[in-house]
Amino acid sequence: MPCPLGEAMRRREFITLCVGATTWPFVAPAQHAPKVIGFLGSGSPEPSRLRVFWKALNEAGFVDGQNCAIEFRWAEGQYNLLPALAADLVRRQVSLIMASGPPAARAAKAATSTIPIVFTTGSDPVRDGLVESLSRPGDNVTGLTLFTVNLAAKRLDLLRVLVPHAATIAILVNPNTSIAEPQKKDVQAAVSTLGLKLHVFEAATESELDNAFSTITRLKVDALVVANDPFFNNQRSKIAALAANYATPAIYEWREYAEAGGLMSYGTIATEVYYQAGIYVGRILKGTQPSTLPVLQPTKFELVINVKAAKALGLEIPHDFLMLADEVIE
């Protein structure tokens, strides 16, 4: 049986198949040696995000196989693998580490104080100790924060439009990540203000997801907020199917959940985040110091509603609310 770490280090071929067929115009800069990017992922490959990441690199003049290469390392939700994966990239003396997700960002930060790091994170990077401040990150680290932990209460408000009489709310979090607690507190504050009852469920494995949804049904939860987490993203098809099977109205962060059959999602536009990350990576590879690049924050958010899922749950979608959606999945 293959070692999980070894499996995580053999994903480059998969990525090449997913993103290598799409190319963009580029002008290759003069390079003495190819730049090697270490891509450290908390979860699994997301082809749509990697395509726009490559697009930004191509526009900056970097192309795979000519003057640039990417070494991919994927933890696939097994966060305990990240320190070893990060250490391997450091040993290989990559030119830069692109850290996707809060666990990967923390592992990269702990692994090196000299190799430039560009991160994407849903948490507060100052609170997590990744940077000194958003405007002046300092050291070798910068990136983009999605501030998804601040949207949990907003998602609850949106969900209650479809389930207006919900009295018992649940939030599902992964206890193994730093973004669980702030998201939980965000929903707890909102539920307290509204005078509702809250149940907190934790899951870090597939079996724990099964158990959580079984208990959610037994406790007759009216509505569920699924917290942002790379492991949950990996399991989005399973989570959406469990919510449907147990007839639980749920809201998620990423549009991919709604595309997988989930009821609705509200959050940042992931492809824009990774395109901006690619721009930062390109600038740093050309010589810009990470400490001079402020941590970027999202300016656009999208609401996606799955009408088919709503009908299966017996929910009526108000016309005005439907008009607010950035995309409606029929």
N, C-alpha and C positions, 0 to 999 in steps of 0.2 A: 504493500500500500504506500503511495507516494507521500513524502513529507509535506505538510501544509506549506511550510516555508518554501520548499522547492517548487511546489505547484504555483505559488504566488509569483515566483520569479521566472515562470515560463509563459507569460501572457503576451509577450511582444508580438508573436506571430498572429495572435487573435486580433490585436489592435491594428496591425498592418492590413489585415483583411478588411477590417471595418472602416478604416479611414484612409488607407493608402490609395484607393481608387479615385479619390477626389483631389484635384490639384487646383492651385490658384496661381495667377501671374506673380512672378517674383524677380527680383534683381539680386543676385547673390553678392554679398559684400566680400571684400578681400579678407581672407582668413588664412592664417598660418597653419592652423590645425582645426579639424572639426570640433564644434562645441558639443558637449554631451550633457543633456538635461536628464536628471534623475527625477522621474515622475513617481511620487510616493502617494498611493491612494488608500484612503481608509476603507473604501468599499470596493466595488467592481467596476470594470470599464463601462463608461456611458458614451457610446459612439457619437451621439449628437454633440456632446460637449467637447469631445476630443477633435471633432472635425473643425469646430470654430477656433479651438486652441491652435491647431495647425494652420488655419487660415491666417490668424494674426501673425504667427511666426513667418509664414510665407511672405506676407506683406512687408515684414521687416527685413526680408532678404535671406531667410534661413529655410533650407529645404533638406528633408531627411535623405541621407545617403550621399550628400554632396558636401555641405559645410555644417551639418547638424545631425544629431542622432538623439533618440530618446531611449533611456533604459527605464522600463516600466516595472514597478513593484506594487502589487495589489494585496492588501490584507483581507479583502472580501468580508469585512465585518469582524474579523478576528483581531481585535486591537492589540492583543498580546504579541502579535508577530511584528508590529511596527518598529519597535526599537532595533531588532535585528535587521529588518529591511533597510532602515535608515542608515545603520552602521555599515551595511554592505555598500550602499551608494557612496558613503564617505570614503571607504577603503578604495573604491574605484576612482576616486578623485574626479567626480563629475564637476562640470562647470557651474551648475546651479541645481537646486532641488525645488521642484514644484510640488508642494504639499497640499493635497486635496482632502479637506475635512479637518475638523478640530483635532482628532486623535493623531492624524498624520502630521499636522502642524507642530504639535507638542513634541512628537518623536523627532522630527527634523531639527527643531530648536535645541533639543537636548543632545543631539548627535554632533553638531558642529557649530562653532562660533565664527567660522571663517568663510565657508562656502555660502554664497548668496542663497536665500530662501524666499520664494514667493508662495504665499498660502491663500487658500480660500477657506473661510470658516463661518459657521453660523452663530458663533458666540462672540462675546466682547473680547477682542484680542488684547486689550489693555488689562482687563481683569484676569485673563488667562496667563498673563506674563509673557506674551509673545512679543509685544512692542511696548515702548515707553509711553507713546501717545499716538493718536491717529495721524496727526499732522507731522510729527517728528518721530518716526518709528525707531530710529537708532540702530546701531549694530549692523547685522547682516540680514535682517528680516524685514519684509514688507508684504503687502498683499491686499486682499479684498475681504471685507466682512459683510455677510448677508444679514446680520442681526436678526436671524430667524427666531431667536429666543424671545424677541419682543413682539412677535406676531401671534403667539399662541392665544392670547385673549381676543385678538381681532378675529382669529379663525372661529373661536367659540361664538362670537357675535354673528358672524356670517352663517354658521350652522344653525343657529336658533331662528334664523329667518325661515328655514325649511322645517324646523321642528320647534315651533313657537311655544308649545306647552311642555317642553322638556323640563323636568324637575330634577332628574338625577343625571349628572354628567360624569364622564370618565376621561382620564387622560392616560395614554400609553407612552411610557418612557423606557429608554434603555439605561439602566443604572450604571453601566460601565463607561459613560461618557460625561464630560464636564457640562454639556449643554442640557442635561436632563433636569437638574435642580432649578435653574432659572426659568425654564419653560413651565415646570410644575408650579413654581411660585406665581408666575404670571397668570395661569389659569385659576389657581387657588384664590388670588385676589379678586378676579372677575366674578367667580362663583360666589364668593362671600358677599360682594356688593349686590348681586342679584338675588341673594337669599336661596340659592340652590344647594343641592347636595353633591359632593364630589367624591369619587373613588379614584385612587391612583393605582395603576397597574404597571408592573415592571416586567420586561422581557429582554433577554440577551441571547436567546437560542430559539430555534424553530419550535421545539416542544413547549417552551415557555410562552410562545405566542399562542399556541393551541390552548394551553391552560388559561391564559388571560381571557381569551374570547369566550371560552366556556363559562368562566366566572362572570364575565360581563353580562352574559345572557341570564345566568341564574339570578343575578342581582337586579335584573330588569332595568339596566341602564338605558336612558332615552337617547343619548347622543354621545359620540366619542371624538375626542381630539387626539390624533396620532402625532406625537412630537417628532420633530426633525431629528434624524439620526442616520448615519451611513448604513448601519446594519438594516434598519427598517427599509431604506431605499433598495437594498439588495433583495429584500423579501416583499417588495410592494405588490407583486401579483398574488402572493399567498395572503397578505394582509387584506387586500381588496376582496379576495374570494371569501375569507373568513367573515369579513363584515357583511358581505352579501348573504352568505349561508346562515348567519345568525341574525339577519335582518336588523343590523345596527347602523344607523345613519352616522357616517364618519367624515371628517374633513382632514386633509393632508396638506403638506407644504408644496410638493412638486406636481406639476401637471402630469407627469408620467403615471401617478397614481390614478388620476381620473381616466387616463388613456388605458390603464389596465383594468378598468371596471369600477374604480372607486367613485363615490358620490360627487365629491368636489375637492378642489384644491385652491389654495391662495398662498402666494409667496413670490419671491423674486424670480426673474427669468434666468434660468441657469445658463443658457447658451450665451447670454450677454456677459455674465460673470466670467465665464471661461475665456471668452474673446478678450475681455479686458486683462485677464491674467496673462494671456498670450502676448499682449502688447507690453506688459511690464517685463515679462521674461525676455522679449526681444530687446528692449531698451537696456536691460542689465547685461545681456550678452554682448552688447555693443559698447559697454563701458560705464554705464550709469551706475552710481552707487545706490544700493537698496535704501540706505538711510536718508536719501534725498527724495524718495518717492513716498508721498503720503498714502496711508491705508485708505483705499476707496470704499465708499458705501453705496448701497443700491439706491437708485432713483425711480425705478419702475417695478411695479408689482402686477401680477396677473391673477384673475379669477377664472377658473375653468369649472364648468358644470357638466356632469354626465346625466343627460335627461333620461336615458334608458335605465340607469341605476336608480334614479329618483322614482320612476314609475314602478320598478320592481319593489321598492320600499313603500309604495303607496303614498308618496309625498307629492304635494302640489307645489309647483314652483311659481311664485307670483310673477306676473309679466314684467313689472318694473325691475324686479331682481334679475330676471333673465336678461334684460337689456343691459344690465351692468356687467355682465360676463364678457371677458375678453375672448372666450371661445366656448361654444356649446357643442358638446359631443352627443350626437343623436343615436 
